[in-house]
Amino acid sequence: MHFVVDLVLFLGMAAGLAIIPFGLPGIGLIFGSALLYALLTEFSKGISLNLILVLGAFTLLGETADNWLMAAGAKRFGASTTAAWLSLLGGFLGALILGPMLAVILNVIGLVVGAFLGAFISVVLYERRQKQNWHEALLAGWGTLLGRVAGIALKIVVGVGMVAAVAWSVLTR
């Protein structure tokens, strides 16, 4: 039974890390896996309540940081708040629509590229319609894209740190 619980923990954390580049809540999955493990083992197999609380704080930080950084990048380059939020939808649709086509050429990376292209295109089209200026629209799209990349990079760092902390805690019990 312990092997199955350990396997679920590590598969959940690996899946969490794998989905972060797609803009999905990978840090939340990592946290959920650690919390489930702690509950199933009654906090007796390496994951303490204190670690869960710290992981929870990092989950809130990490899962919202990409939105903050994307909005900051968008604002820095002249995008509206609406455009910044549209980039989330555009990223999701880009991964669903463009991702499979790009995956033929780029393999799994095609889904990530599709998400970034979708975010960029959605902001550019919205800002072009609002401002009637291609240069400003492209700048806004670029800023949003840079913010989104920075946010996902930060989420990856936070996710790797969380996985390392949980793995260390569980493996050295």
Backbone hydrogen bonds in HBPLUS format (Angstrom, degrees):
<---DONOR---> <-ACCEPTOR-->    atom                        ^
c    i                          cat <-CA-CA->   ^        H-A-AA   ^      H-
h    n   atom  resd res      DA  || num        DHA   H-A  angle D-A-AA Bond
n    s   type  num  typ     dist DA aas  dist angle  dist       angle   num
A0005-VAL N   A0001-MET O   3.11 MM   4  6.42 162.3  2.14 153.9 158.1     1
A0006-ASP N   A0002-HIS O   2.87 MM   4  6.08 161.6  1.90 151.1 156.5     2
A0007-LEU N   A0003-PHE O   2.83 MM   4  6.00 156.8  1.88 147.7 154.7     3
A0008-VAL N   A0004-VAL O   2.89 MM   4  6.12 159.6  1.93 150.6 155.5     4
A0009-LEU N   A0005-VAL O   3.05 MM   4  6.27 158.4  2.09 146.0 151.7     5
A0010-PHE N   A0006-ASP O   3.02 MM   4  6.32 171.2  2.03 156.9 157.6     6
A0011-LEU N   A0007-LEU O   2.84 MM   4  5.94 158.2  1.89 152.8 159.5     7
A0012-GLY N   A0008-VAL O   2.89 MM   4  5.87 157.0  1.94 144.2 151.0     8
A0013-MET N   A0009-LEU O   2.95 MM   4  6.22 155.8  2.01 149.6 156.5     9
A0014-ALA N   A0010-PHE O   2.95 MM   4  6.04 156.6  2.00 140.2 146.9    10
A0015-ALA N   A0011-LEU O   2.86 MM   4  6.02 160.1  1.90 148.1 153.8    11
A0016-GLY N   A0012-GLY O   2.90 MM   4  6.07 152.0  1.98 141.0 149.3    12
A0017-LEU N   A0013-MET O   3.00 MM   4  6.31 159.3  2.04 149.6 153.7    13
A0018-ALA N   A0014-ALA O   2.97 MM   4  6.19 154.1  2.04 145.2 153.0    14
A0019-ILE N   A0015-ALA O   3.07 MM   4  6.28 141.6  2.22 150.0 158.0    15
A0022-PHE N   A0019-ILE O   3.11 MM   3  5.45 144.6  2.24 109.0 119.4    16
A0023-GLY N   A0020-ILE O   2.89 MM   3  5.42 161.4  1.93 127.4 128.7    17
A0026-GLY N   A0024-LEU O   2.74 MM   2  5.71 136.5  1.92 113.3  98.8    18
A0029-LEU N   A0025-PRO O   3.13 MM   4  6.51 146.1  2.25 142.2 151.6    19
A0030-ILE N   A0026-GLY O   2.92 MM   4  6.24 153.7  1.99 148.2 155.2    20
A0031-PHE N   A0027-ILE O   2.90 MM   4  6.16 165.4  1.92 151.5 155.1    21
A0032-GLY N   A0028-GLY O   2.79 MM   4  5.95 162.4  1.82 146.5 152.2    22
A0033-SER N   A0029-LEU O   2.88 MM   4  6.02 153.2  1.95 145.1 151.9    23
A0034-ALA N   A0030-ILE O   3.01 MM   4  6.29 159.6  2.05 150.4 155.6    24
A0035-LEU N   A0031-PHE O   2.82 MM   4  6.05 162.7  1.85 157.6 162.8    25
A0036-LEU N   A0032-GLY O   2.89 MM   4  5.97 162.6  1.92 146.2 151.2    26
A0037-TYR N   A0033-SER O   2.96 MM   4  6.10 161.3  1.99 145.3 150.8    27
A0038-ALA N   A0034-ALA O   2.89 MM   4  6.10 162.3  1.92 148.9 153.8    28
A0039-LEU N   A0035-LEU O   2.90 MM   4  6.14 160.0  1.94 152.3 157.6    29
A0040-LEU N   A0036-LEU O   2.83 MM   4  6.02 163.9  1.86 154.0 158.9    30
A0041-THR N   A0037-TYR O   2.91 MM   4  6.04 146.5  2.03 148.9 157.7    31
A0043-PHE N   A0038-ALA O   2.67 MM   5  4.60 156.1  1.73 146.8 149.6    32
A0042-GLU N   A0039-LEU O   3.16 MM   3  4.82 158.4  2.21  97.7 103.4    33
A0044-SER N   A0041-THR O   3.02 MM   3  5.65 151.9  2.10 115.8 123.5    34
A0052-ILE N   A0048-SER O   3.03 MM   4  6.36 157.7  2.08 147.5 153.8    35
A0053-LEU N   A0049-LEU O   2.94 MM   4  6.23 155.7  2.00 150.4 156.6    36
A0054-VAL N   A0050-ASN O   3.00 MM   4  6.30 157.5  2.05 149.2 155.0    37
A0055-LEU N   A0051-LEU O   2.80 MM   4  6.02 165.9  1.82 155.4 159.7    38
A0056-GLY N   A0052-ILE O   2.81 MM   4  5.97 148.2  1.91 144.5 153.8    39
A0057-ALA N   A0053-LEU O   3.06 MM   4  6.36 152.8  2.13 143.8 149.9    40
A0058-PHE N   A0054-VAL O   3.00 MM   4  6.34 161.1  2.03 152.7 157.8    41
A0059-THR N   A0055-LEU O   2.81 MM   4  5.99 142.5  1.95 142.4 153.6    42
A0060-LEU N   A0056-GLY O   3.03 MM   4  6.35 160.4  2.07 150.1 153.6    43
A0061-LEU N   A0057-ALA O   3.03 MM   4  6.29 164.2  2.06 149.9 154.4    44
A0062-GLY N   A0058-PHE O   2.74 MM   4  5.78 170.0  1.75 149.1 152.7    45
A0063-GLU N   A0059-THR O   2.84 MM   4  5.77 165.5  1.86 150.3 154.9    46
A0065-ALA N   A0061-LEU O   2.89 MM   4  5.80 133.7  2.11 145.5 158.4    47
A0067-ASN N   A0064-THR O   3.11 MM   3  5.42 123.6  2.44 103.9 117.5    48
A0068-TRP N   A0064-THR O   3.07 MM   4  6.43 159.5  2.12 153.3 159.5    49
A0069-LEU N   A0065-ALA O   2.81 MM   4  5.98 173.5  1.81 160.2 161.8    50
A0070-MET N   A0066-ASP O   2.91 MM   4  5.86 152.5  1.99 137.0 145.3    51
A0071-ALA N   A0067-ASN O   2.90 MM   4  5.99 162.8  1.93 146.6 151.6    52
A0072-ALA N   A0068-TRP O   2.82 MM   4  6.02 155.0  1.88 147.6 155.5    53
A0073-GLY N   A0069-LEU O   2.85 MM   4  6.00 160.1  1.89 146.5 151.7    54
A0074-ALA N   A0070-MET O   2.84 MM   4  6.02 155.8  1.90 147.1 154.5    55
A0075-LYS N   A0071-ALA O   2.85 MM   4  6.03 167.4  1.87 150.6 153.9    56
A0076-ARG N   A0072-ALA O   2.87 MM   4  5.97 159.5  1.92 147.0 153.3    57
A0077-PHE N   A0073-GLY O   3.19 MM   4  6.33 143.3  2.33 139.8 147.6    58
A0077-PHE N   A0074-ALA O   3.22 MM   3  5.37 129.0  2.50  98.1 110.6    59
A0079-ALA N   A0074-ALA O   2.68 MM   5  4.78 159.8  1.72 145.5 139.0    60
A0078-GLY N   A0075-LYS O   3.07 MM   3  4.98 166.5  2.09 105.2 108.0    61
A0084-ALA N   A0080-SER O   3.08 MM   4  6.43 152.6  2.16 145.3 152.7    62
A0085-TRP N   A0081-THR O   3.06 MM   4  6.39 157.8  2.11 151.9 156.9    63
A0086-LEU N   A0082-THR O   2.83 MM   4  6.08 149.3  1.93 146.8 156.7    64
A0087-SER N   A0083-ALA O   3.00 MM   4  6.23 134.8  2.21 141.4 152.2    65
A0087-SER N   A0084-ALA O   3.23 MM   3  5.25 132.3  2.47  92.3 104.7    66
A0088-LEU N   A0085-TRP O   3.11 MM   3  5.48 139.2  2.29 104.2 114.4    67
A0090-GLY N   A0086-LEU O   2.71 MM   4  5.97 164.4  1.73 155.9 161.5    68
A0091-GLY N   A0087-SER O   2.74 MM   4  5.76 149.1  1.83 138.0 145.9    69
A0092-PHE N   A0088-LEU O   3.05 MM   4  6.31 157.1  2.10 145.9 151.4    70
A0093-LEU N   A0089-LEU O   2.88 MM   4  6.15 170.2  1.89 157.9 160.5    71
A0094-GLY N   A0090-GLY O   2.73 MM   4  5.75 150.4  1.81 142.4 151.8    72
A0095-ALA N   A0091-GLY O   3.01 MM   4  6.17 153.1  2.08 142.1 148.3    73
A0096-LEU N   A0092-PHE O   3.08 MM   4  6.39 151.3  2.16 144.0 152.1    74
A0097-ILE N   A0093-LEU O   2.70 MM   4  5.79 163.8  1.73 156.9 161.3    75
A0098-LEU N   A0094-GLY O   2.83 MM   4  4.99 125.0  2.14 119.8 136.0    76
A0099-GLY N   A0094-GLY O   2.87 MM   5  6.25 141.1  2.03 152.2 161.2    77
A0102-LEU N   A0098-LEU O   2.90 MM   4  6.12 163.4  1.92 161.6 167.2    78
A0103-ALA N   A0099-GLY O   2.73 MM   4  5.83 138.6  1.90 149.7 162.6    79
A0104-VAL N   A0101-MET O   3.32 MM   3  5.63 144.3  2.46 100.9 109.7    80
A0105-ILE N   A0102-LEU O   3.05 MM   3  5.40 131.3  2.29 104.5 116.1    81
A0106-LEU N   A0102-LEU O   2.68 MM   4  5.81 177.5  1.68 164.1 164.8    82
A0107-ASN N   A0103-ALA O   2.75 MM   4  4.16 132.0  1.98 120.4 121.0    83
A0110-GLY N   A0107-ASN O   3.01 MM   3  5.62 152.8  2.08 116.0 123.7    84
A0111-LEU N   A0108-VAL O   3.13 MM   3  5.83 146.9  2.24 117.4 123.6    85
A0112-VAL N   A0109-ILE O   3.07 MM   3  5.20 117.7  2.47  99.9 114.7    86
A0113-VAL N   A0109-ILE O   2.91 MM   4  6.21 168.5  1.92 161.2 164.3    87
A0114-GLY N   A0110-GLY O   2.82 MM   4  5.88 152.4  1.89 140.3 148.7    88
A0115-ALA N   A0111-LEU O   3.02 MM   4  6.25 149.1  2.12 139.5 147.0    89
A0116-PHE N   A0112-VAL O   3.03 MM   4  6.40 160.4  2.07 153.8 158.5    90
A0117-LEU N   A0113-VAL O   2.84 MM   4  6.04 163.5  1.86 154.6 159.6    91
A0118-GLY N   A0114-GLY O   2.86 MM   4  5.94 157.5  1.91 145.0 151.6    92
A0119-ALA N   A0115-ALA O   3.06 MM   4  6.27 157.2  2.11 146.0 151.5    93
A0120-PHE N   A0116-PHE O   2.98 MM   4  6.18 166.3  2.00 150.4 154.4    94
A0121-ILE N   A0117-LEU O   2.80 MM   4  5.92 173.3  1.81 157.7 159.8    95
A0122-SER N   A0118-GLY O   3.00 MM   4  6.02 161.2  2.03 144.0 149.4    96
A0123-VAL N   A0119-ALA O   3.20 MM   4  6.39 160.2  2.24 148.6 153.1    97
A0124-VAL N   A0120-PHE O   2.97 MM   4  6.20 168.9  1.98 157.0 160.5    98
A0125-LEU N   A0121-ILE O   2.90 MM   4  6.00 171.0  1.91 155.2 157.9    99
A0126-TYR N   A0122-SER O   3.07 MM   4  6.11 158.5  2.12 140.1 146.5   100
A0127-GLU N   A0123-VAL O   2.83 MM   4  5.92 173.1  1.83 157.8 160.2   101
A0128-ARG N   A0124-VAL O   2.84 MM   4  5.83 151.6  1.92 146.2 154.6   102
A0129-ARG N   A0125-LEU O   3.07 MM   4  6.18 154.8  2.14 139.3 145.8   103
A0130-GLN N   A0126-TYR O   2.97 MM   4  6.26 152.1  2.05 148.5 156.8   104
A0131-LYS N   A0127-GLU O   2.80 MM   4  5.80 168.9  1.81 152.2 155.4   105
A0132-GLN N   A0128-ARG O   2.80 MM   4  5.00 140.3  1.96 131.0 139.4   106
A0137-ALA N   A0133-ASN O   3.04 MM   4  6.19 155.8  2.10 146.9 154.6   107
A0138-LEU N   A0134-TRP O   2.83 MM   4  5.98 161.2  1.86 155.3 159.5   108
A0139-LEU N   A0135-HIS O   2.99 MM   4  6.21 155.9  2.05 147.2 154.0   109
A0140-ALA N   A0136-GLU O   2.95 MM   4  6.12 159.8  1.99 146.9 152.3   110
A0141-GLY N   A0137-ALA O   2.94 MM   4  6.19 157.8  1.99 147.1 153.4   111
A0142-TRP N   A0138-LEU O   2.87 MM   4  6.05 155.0  1.94 145.7 152.7   112
A0143-GLY N   A0139-LEU O   2.90 MM   4  6.15 162.4  1.93 153.5 157.6   113
A0144-THR N   A0140-ALA O   2.99 MM   4  6.18 159.2  2.03 148.7 154.3   114
A0145-LEU N   A0141-GLY O   2.90 MM   4  6.06 158.3  1.95 147.0 153.3   115
A0146-LEU N   A0142-TRP O   2.87 MM   4  6.14 162.0  1.90 153.7 158.2   116
A0147-GLY N   A0143-GLY O   2.95 MM   4  6.14 161.7  1.99 147.1 152.3   117
A0148-ARG N   A0144-THR O   2.88 MM   4  6.07 155.0  1.95 147.9 155.2   118
A0149-VAL N   A0145-LEU O   2.93 MM   4  6.15 160.1  1.97 152.2 157.2   119
A0150-ALA N   A0146-LEU O   2.93 MM   4  6.14 163.3  1.95 150.5 155.3   120
A0151-GLY N   A0147-GLY O   2.87 MM   4  6.04 154.3  1.94 144.5 152.1   121
A0152-ILE N   A0148-ARG O   2.92 MM   4  6.14 159.5  1.96 150.5 155.3   122
A0153-ALA N   A0149-VAL O   2.88 MM   4  6.08 157.9  1.93 149.5 156.2   123
A0154-LEU N   A0150-ALA O   2.93 MM   4  6.15 157.2  1.98 146.6 152.6   124
A0155-LYS N   A0151-GLY O   2.89 MM   4  6.14 154.4  1.96 144.7 152.3   125
A0156-ILE N   A0152-ILE O   2.90 MM   4  6.14 150.8  1.98 147.4 154.9   126
A0157-VAL N   A0153-ALA O   3.04 MM   4  6.35 158.7  2.09 148.4 153.7   127
A0158-VAL N   A0154-LEU O   2.90 MM   4  6.16 167.1  1.92 156.0 159.2   128
A0159-GLY N   A0155-LYS O   2.79 MM   4  5.89 160.8  1.83 146.5 152.7   129
A0160-VAL N   A0156-ILE O   2.85 MM   4  6.02 163.7  1.87 152.6 156.5   130
A0161-GLY N   A0157-VAL O   2.95 MM   4  6.14 159.6  1.99 148.1 154.2   131
A0162-MET N   A0158-VAL O   2.87 MM   4  6.13 155.8  1.92 151.0 157.7   132
A0163-VAL N   A0159-GLY O   2.91 MM   4  6.13 164.0  1.93 152.7 156.9   133
A0164-ALA N   A0160-VAL O   2.86 MM   4  6.03 161.1  1.90 149.4 155.1   134
A0165-ALA N   A0161-GLY O   2.92 MM   4  6.11 158.9  1.97 147.2 152.9   135
A0166-VAL N   A0162-MET O   2.94 MM   4  6.16 164.8  1.97 153.5 157.3   136
A0167-ALA N   A0163-VAL O   2.80 MM   4  5.90 168.4  1.81 154.3 158.4   137
A0168-TRP N   A0164-ALA O   2.86 MM   4  5.91 164.8  1.88 148.4 153.2   138
A0169-SER N   A0165-ALA O   2.98 MM   4  6.05 160.1  2.02 142.6 148.6   139
A0170-VAL N   A0166-VAL O   2.85 MM   4  6.02 160.3  1.89 156.8 161.6   140
A0171-LEU N   A0167-ALA O   2.79 MM   4  5.77 167.1  1.81 154.3 158.8   141
A0172-THR N   A0168-TRP O   3.07 MM   4  5.87 140.2  2.24 140.8 148.2   142
A0173-ARG N   A0170-VAL O   3.47 MM   3  5.42 166.2  2.49 104.1 105.5   143
